[in-house]
């Protein structure tokens, strides 16, 4: 996610609020918000099964992201949210 240049504080605040909302999701095993550079951010989360992932993607954080994306992010497209499968981990 690319923050609008004057909106980085708002993006970081949104991500901190997102952490609180994800805390209410029992099927979300882990949730990480990270910063790549001065204006680029990302979210990575894990789920035990697809039902948890689907619940998360239709939950409060996703709804808040869609509601706020146009005001805090550059050119955000919902297609930027990708489902991946972890093949190996440690």
N, C-alpha and C positions, 0 to 999 in steps of 0.2 A: 504494500500500500504506500502510495506516495502522498505525503502531506502537502497541502498548499503551504507555500513558504512562510506565511504568517500564522499558520494554524498548528505548528508542531506541539505547542503546549496543550491545545485542545485534543489532538490525537493521543498524546500521552495520558491525559486525563481520561479520555474515553477508554483506553486500554486498562487503566487502573479500575475504573468502574466495571468494565467487562470481567475482570478477575473476580469481583464480588458476585456478579450475576452467575458466573460459571460455578461458583461455590455452591449454588443451589441445584446444580445438575448432578444427580447421583451417578449417572452413567458416563460422565466425562471423567476419564481417569487422570489425565493431565492436560494442562492448558498453559501455553507459553506465549507471551507477547515479547517481541524482540525488536531491536533497532539495528538497522544495517548501516545507515549513515545519517547525516543531519536531517534528512526528510523522508527516509524510507523505513517502513516498519513492516512487521509481519506477525502472524499468529500461527502457531502450530499446536494442535491438540490431538489427543489419543483417546480411543474408545475400545472397550472390550468387544463390542459387536456393532453391527450396522444400526441397530435400533437406537443405540446411544448417540451415534453420529447423526442420524436423522432427527432425533429429538433436539440435539444441539443446533443443527442447521435451521430448525424451525422454531427455535427458542428466543429468549429475550436478547441475547447478545447479537445474534444475526439480525433480528428485527431492528435493534438500535443502530447497528452498522448501516443497514439499508436506509434508515431514516436520516442519519447524519452524514452519510458518505459525500453527498454533493456539496455540503458546506465546509467539510474539513479535508477532503481528499481530492487529488488531481485525477481526473479521468478514471474514476473507479467504475469497474464493470462487475456485476455479479458473477460473471464467468471467471473472475480472478480467484474465486473460491473453488479449490480443487479437492476432490476426494482422492486420497492415495492409500495404498496398502503397504504396510511395513513388511518387508520380506525377511529382515534380520535385525536384531538389536542386541545390545549388551546391557 
